[in-house]
Amino acid sequence: MKSPFLQEMTGSEPLTVDEEYAMQQSWRTDNDKCTFIVLAKDGQTAPDSCDVGDNSQMIGDVNFFLNNADNPHEAELEVMIAEQSYSGKGVATEVLALMMHYAVNDVGVTDFVARIKETNSASIHIFTDKLGFVETERAPVFKEVTLRRSVDDDLRRLLDQWTGHAVRVEYVATPAA
């Protein structure tokens, strides 16, 4: 990822393709991480028969991490839509809802947290206005806002609504339930 904007919004460092593949490979063996690569779903860019190895179809990723020792059922969510032409079209909301649905129903997650750069108003909007997260803290030193959402019947209904509108995601790694 060489976009300074994306690096700022995701708090990430530029990686070579080899470094990215090495990181993804390490996640396959890590039981507390789950990541899916988001592929374009329009027929011209990513036909159903596309080769997953063709990076031109990859438009981002969605992840969760089980990294809270005090609450092993809490998942920290992240999403990145790296291809600008797909930004602002609901893809991030859709893949987050799908990932959350998976986390709740297949992994047993009961609580979600997201840490977002305070200048990333688009992501904050998705989490608060679309998915019902609430702000619980701000970290001025990191310029981050922390948002949280517990799983309840309302969230389950919301996530169930999204399962019929799936975008194409590819399995990279999943934690043990």
C-alpha positions as CSV (number, residue, x, y, z in Angstrom):
1,M,0.0,0.0,0.0
2,K,1.6,3.2,-1.2
3,S,-1.2,5.6,-0.7
4,P,-0.2,8.2,2.1
5,F,-4.0,8.7,2.7
6,L,-4.6,5.0,3.3
7,Q,-1.5,4.7,5.4
8,E,-2.7,7.6,7.6
9,M,-6.2,6.3,7.9
10,T,-5.2,2.7,8.7
11,G,-2.1,3.6,10.8
12,S,0.0,1.2,8.6
13,E,3.4,1.2,7.1
14,P,4.1,0.5,3.4
15,L,4.9,-3.1,2.7
16,T,6.3,-4.8,-0.3
17,V,4.2,-7.5,-2.0
18,D,6.5,-10.1,-0.5
19,E,6.1,-8.6,3.0
20,E,2.3,-8.5,2.6
21,Y,2.2,-12.1,1.5
22,A,4.5,-13.1,4.5
23,M,2.2,-11.3,6.9
24,Q,-0.9,-12.9,5.4
25,Q,0.8,-16.3,5.6
26,S,1.7,-15.8,9.3
27,W,-2.0,-15.0,10.0
28,R,-3.0,-18.5,8.7
29,T,-1.3,-20.0,11.8
30,D,-2.4,-17.4,14.3
31,N,-5.6,-18.5,16.2
32,D,-6.6,-14.9,17.2
33,K,-6.8,-13.3,13.8
34,C,-9.3,-13.6,11.0
35,T,-8.8,-11.8,7.7
36,F,-10.6,-11.9,4.4
37,I,-9.5,-10.3,1.2
38,V,-12.3,-8.3,-0.4
39,L,-12.6,-8.7,-4.2
40,A,-14.5,-6.6,-6.6
41,K,-17.9,-8.1,-7.3
42,D,-18.7,-6.5,-10.7
43,G,-18.5,-8.8,-13.6
44,Q,-16.0,-6.8,-15.6
45,T,-13.4,-6.5,-12.9
46,A,-13.8,-9.9,-11.1
47,P,-15.7,-12.5,-12.9
48,D,-16.8,-15.6,-10.9
49,S,-14.0,-17.6,-12.6
50,C,-11.3,-15.1,-11.7
51,D,-7.9,-16.2,-10.5
52,V,-7.6,-15.1,-6.8
53,G,-3.9,-14.8,-7.5
54,D,-4.6,-11.9,-9.8
55,N,-4.2,-8.9,-7.5
56,S,-6.2,-6.6,-9.9
57,Q,-9.4,-7.9,-8.3
58,M,-8.4,-7.3,-4.7
59,I,-10.0,-4.0,-3.5
60,G,-9.3,-4.3,0.3
61,D,-9.5,-6.5,3.3
62,V,-11.6,-6.9,6.5
63,N,-10.2,-8.3,9.7
64,F,-10.9,-9.1,13.3
65,F,-8.6,-9.8,16.1
66,L,-9.3,-11.6,19.4
67,N,-6.7,-9.7,21.4
68,N,-8.5,-8.8,24.7
69,A,-7.2,-11.1,27.5
70,D,-9.9,-9.8,29.8
71,N,-12.7,-10.6,27.3
72,P,-11.8,-13.4,24.9
73,H,-15.1,-13.0,23.2
74,E,-14.4,-9.4,22.1
75,A,-13.2,-8.9,18.5
76,E,-11.4,-5.8,17.3
77,L,-12.6,-5.0,13.7
78,E,-10.7,-3.3,10.9
79,V,-11.7,-2.7,7.3
80,M,-9.9,-1.1,4.4
81,I,-11.2,-0.5,0.9
82,A,-7.9,0.4,-0.9
83,E,-9.3,0.9,-4.4
84,Q,-10.6,4.5,-4.6
85,S,-13.2,3.7,-7.2
86,Y,-15.0,1.4,-4.7
87,S,-14.9,3.9,-1.8
88,G,-18.2,5.4,-0.8
89,K,-20.3,2.7,-2.4
90,G,-21.2,0.7,0.7
91,V,-18.6,-2.0,0.3
92,A,-17.0,-1.4,3.7
93,T,-20.3,-1.5,5.4
94,E,-21.3,-4.7,3.6
95,V,-18.0,-6.6,4.3
96,L,-18.0,-5.4,8.0
97,A,-21.6,-6.7,8.4
98,L,-20.6,-10.1,6.8
99,M,-17.5,-10.4,9.0
100,M,-19.4,-9.5,12.1
101,H,-22.1,-12.1,11.2
102,Y,-19.4,-14.7,10.8
103,A,-17.7,-13.6,14.1
104,V,-21.0,-13.8,16.1
105,N,-22.4,-17.0,14.6
106,D,-19.3,-19.1,13.9
107,V,-16.7,-17.8,16.4
108,G,-18.9,-16.8,19.4
109,V,-18.0,-13.1,19.5
110,T,-20.2,-11.2,22.0
111,D,-18.6,-7.7,21.8
112,F,-16.9,-5.6,19.1
113,V,-14.5,-2.8,19.2
114,A,-13.0,-0.5,16.5
115,R,-10.2,2.0,16.9
116,I,-10.3,4.6,14.1
117,K,-8.3,7.7,13.3
118,E,-10.3,10.6,14.5
119,T,-9.9,12.2,11.0
120,N,-11.4,9.2,9.3
121,S,-15.0,10.5,9.3
122,A,-16.2,8.0,6.7
123,S,-15.2,5.0,8.8
124,I,-16.6,6.5,12.0
125,H,-19.9,7.1,10.1
126,I,-20.0,3.4,9.0
127,F,-19.5,2.1,12.5
128,T,-21.7,4.6,14.4
129,D,-24.5,5.4,12.0
130,K,-24.8,2.2,10.0
131,L,-23.7,-0.5,12.5
132,G,-24.7,1.2,15.8
133,F,-21.4,1.4,17.6
134,V,-20.9,4.1,20.3
135,E,-17.9,6.1,21.1
136,T,-16.3,5.0,24.4
137,E,-13.0,6.8,24.5
138,R,-10.6,9.1,22.6
139,A,-6.8,8.7,22.7
140,P,-5.4,12.1,21.8
141,V,-1.9,10.8,21.7
142,F,-2.8,8.4,19.0
143,K,-5.5,10.7,17.5
144,E,-7.9,7.7,17.7
145,V,-11.5,7.2,18.7
146,T,-12.6,3.9,20.2
147,L,-16.1,2.6,19.3
148,R,-17.9,-0.4,20.8
149,R,-20.9,-2.5,20.2
150,S,-22.2,-5.5,22.1
151,V,-24.1,-8.3,20.4
152,D,-27.8,-8.1,21.1
153,D,-31.0,-9.1,19.2
154,D,-31.0,-5.8,17.3
155,L,-27.5,-6.3,16.0
156,R,-28.3,-10.0,15.1
157,R,-31.3,-8.8,13.0
158,L,-29.2,-6.2,11.3
159,L,-26.4,-8.6,10.5
160,D,-28.9,-11.3,9.3
161,Q,-30.3,-8.7,6.8
162,W,-26.8,-8.4,5.1
163,T,-26.2,-12.1,4.6
164,G,-28.3,-12.2,1.4
165,H,-26.2,-9.4,-0.2
166,A,-22.8,-10.9,0.0
167,V,-19.8,-9.5,-1.8
168,R,-17.1,-11.9,-2.8
169,V,-14.5,-12.5,0.0
170,E,-11.6,-15.0,0.0
171,Y,-10.5,-17.0,3.0
172,V,-7.1,-16.2,4.3
173,A,-7.2,-17.3,7.9
174,T,-9.6,-17.9,10.7
175,P,-9.2,-18.3,14.5
176,A,-10.2,-21.5,16.3
177,A,-13.6,-21.2,17.8
